[in-house]
């Protein structure tokens, strides 16, 4: 449910134009919330400011008249013992062969430097059946993403996947799901053939 639209007083625009160069959006949001009882945060104020074309005037760079403080000479080394050197890697860099789970629960493996990963279930399927187009999904027949056995994997088209999602509900039974996927493939093929014939008329 969306919240109530915020009513911005007319004087807010003048206030923001005057004070944006001197305060951060977070600070201005706090001021407006306190003085105008508006209950806004930095993101809301930033969006409103951009809609009104109000710029802060800050670039993030030091200008000629400003003193940025100490600037180390070009080529100097402030901490030779701890700085990164050419060819060094961060301490948390994963080694080739490392296996991890992504946010969706799929296992992937680092296969090359500097940061090339591949999903393990796809690697297993392709090793047995050949290279797959990147757009072709490989599904787990028993819905268990930890079960990486070849017999638990099946490649299907996105059209088949759409048919499954609309007309069938996969279970945790691999054999039942395999039958449903084959049925979905047949339905997709029939639909494709019918569409092709209709297009010729």
C-alpha positions in Angstrom: 0.0 0.0 0.0 1.4 3.4 -1.0 1.7 6.1 1.7 0.0 9.5 1.4 1.5 11.9 -1.0 3.8 14.5 0.7 2.5 18.1 0.6 5.5 20.3 0.0 5.0 24.0 1.2 5.8 26.5 -1.5 8.6 28.0 0.6 10.4 24.7 0.6 11.7 25.3 -2.9 13.2 28.7 -1.9 14.6 27.2 1.2 16.3 24.4 -0.7 17.7 26.7 -3.3 19.3 28.8 -0.6 20.7 26.1 1.6 21.5 23.1 -0.7 25.1 24.3 -1.3 25.8 24.3 2.4 24.0 21.2 3.8 23.7 17.6 2.8 20.3 16.1 1.8 20.3 14.1 5.0 20.7 17.3 7.1 18.1 19.3 5.1 15.6 16.4 5.4 16.1 16.5 9.2 15.5 20.3 9.3 12.4 20.1 7.1 11.0 17.2 9.1 11.5 19.1 12.4 10.4 22.6 11.3 7.6 21.7 8.8 6.6 18.4 10.4 7.0 16.6 7.0 8.5 13.2 8.0 10.9 12.9 5.1 14.3 11.2 4.6 17.3 11.9 2.4 16.0 9.8 -0.5 12.6 11.6 -0.6 14.3 15.0 -0.4 16.8 14.1 -3.1 14.0 13.0 -5.5 12.1 16.2 -4.8 15.2 18.4 -5.3 15.9 16.7 -8.6 12.4 17.1 -9.9 12.6 20.8 -9.1 16.0 21.2 -10.8 17.6 22.3 -7.6 21.4 21.6 -7.7 23.8 21.5 -4.7 26.6 23.2 -6.6 29.0 20.6 -5.2 31.2 18.7 -7.6 33.2 16.6 -5.2 36.4 18.2 -6.5 38.6 20.8 -4.8 38.7 24.1 -6.6 41.7 26.3 -7.1 41.0 28.6 -4.2 40.4 25.7 -1.8 43.1 24.0 0.2 42.7 20.2 0.3 45.3 19.9 3.0 48.4 17.7 2.6 48.8 16.3 -0.9 51.6 13.6 -1.1 54.1 14.1 -3.9 53.3 12.2 -7.1 54.8 8.7 -7.0 55.3 8.7 -3.3 54.5 5.7 -1.2 52.8 6.4 2.1 52.8 2.8 3.4 55.2 0.6 1.4 54.8 -2.4 3.7 51.1 -2.7 3.3 50.2 -1.2 -0.1 49.1 -3.3 -3.0 51.8 -4.1 -5.6 51.4 -5.1 -9.2 50.2 -8.7 -9.4 49.0 -8.9 -5.8 45.5 -10.1 -5.0 43.2 -9.1 -2.1 43.4 -11.5 0.9 39.9 -12.7 0.3 40.3 -13.5 -3.4 38.7 -16.9 -4.1 41.0 -19.5 -5.7 40.1 -21.3 -8.9 38.0 -24.3 -8.0 36.2 -22.6 -5.1 32.6 -23.6 -4.8 30.0 -21.3 -3.2 26.2 -20.9 -3.1 24.6 -17.8 -4.6 21.7 -15.8 -3.1 19.2 -18.1 -4.8 20.7 -21.3 -3.5 22.5 -22.4 -6.7 26.0 -23.8 -6.5 28.7 -22.2 -8.6 32.4 -22.7 -9.1 35.2 -20.3 -9.9 36.7 -21.7 -13.2 39.2 -19.0 -14.1 40.9 -15.7 -13.1 40.3 -13.0 -12.5 36.6 -13.6 -11.5 35.0 -16.1 -13.9 32.3 -18.4 -12.3 30.0 -21.0 -13.7 27.0 -22.8 -12.2 27.9 -26.3 -11.3 24.6 -27.9 -12.5 25.1 -26.4 -16.0 28.7 -27.7 -16.1 27.6 -31.2 -15.2 24.9 -31.2 -17.8 27.1 -29.7 -20.6 29.9 -32.2 -19.8 27.5 -35.0 -20.6 25.4 -33.5 -23.4 27.5 -30.7 -24.9 27.5 -26.9 -24.8 24.2 -25.2 -24.1 23.0 -21.8 -25.2 23.1 -19.4 -22.2 19.4 -18.8 -22.6 18.4 -22.4 -22.0 17.7 -23.2 -18.4 18.8 -26.5 -16.7 16.2 -27.5 -14.0 16.4 -29.8 -11.0 13.9 -32.6 -11.5 13.3 -33.1 -7.7 13.5 -29.3 -7.0 16.6 -29.9 -4.8 19.4 -27.5 -5.8 21.9 -29.5 -3.7 21.2 -32.7 -5.7 23.7 -32.2 -8.6 23.5 -35.8 -10.0 23.2 -35.8 -13.8 20.0 -37.8 -13.7 18.4 -35.0 -11.6 19.1 -32.4 -14.3 17.1 -31.5 -17.5 17.6 -28.7 -20.0 14.3 -27.1 -21.1 13.5 -24.1 -23.3 12.1 -20.9 -21.8 8.8 -21.6 -23.7 8.6 -25.0 -21.9 9.3 -23.2 -18.6 6.5 -20.7 -19.3 4.1 -23.6 -20.1 5.0 -25.3 -16.8 4.6 -22.2 -14.7 1.1 -21.5 -16.2 -0.4 -24.9 -16.4 1.5 -27.2 -14.0 3.0 -27.2 -10.6 6.2 -29.1 -10.1 6.5 -31.4 -7.1 9.5 -32.9 -5.3 9.0 -36.2 -7.2 11.6 -36.3 -10.0 9.7 -38.8 -12.1 6.5 -36.9 -12.0 8.3 -33.7 -12.8 10.1 -35.3 -15.7 6.7 -36.4 -17.2 5.3 -32.9 -16.7 8.3 -31.4 -18.5 7.9 -33.8 -21.4 4.2 -32.9 -21.6 5.1 -29.2 -21.5 7.5 -29.7 -24.4 4.8 -31.5 -26.4 2.3 -28.6 -25.7 4.9 -26.0 -26.8 5.7 -28.0 -29.9 2.0 -28.3 -30.8 1.4 -24.6 -30.2 4.4 -23.7 -32.3 3.2 -25.9 -35.2 -0.3 -24.5 -35.0 1.0 -21.0 -35.0 3.2 -21.7 -38.0 0.3 -23.2 -40.0 -2.0 -20.3 -39.1 0.6 -17.9 -40.2 0.7 -19.4 -43.7 -3.0 -18.8 -44.3 
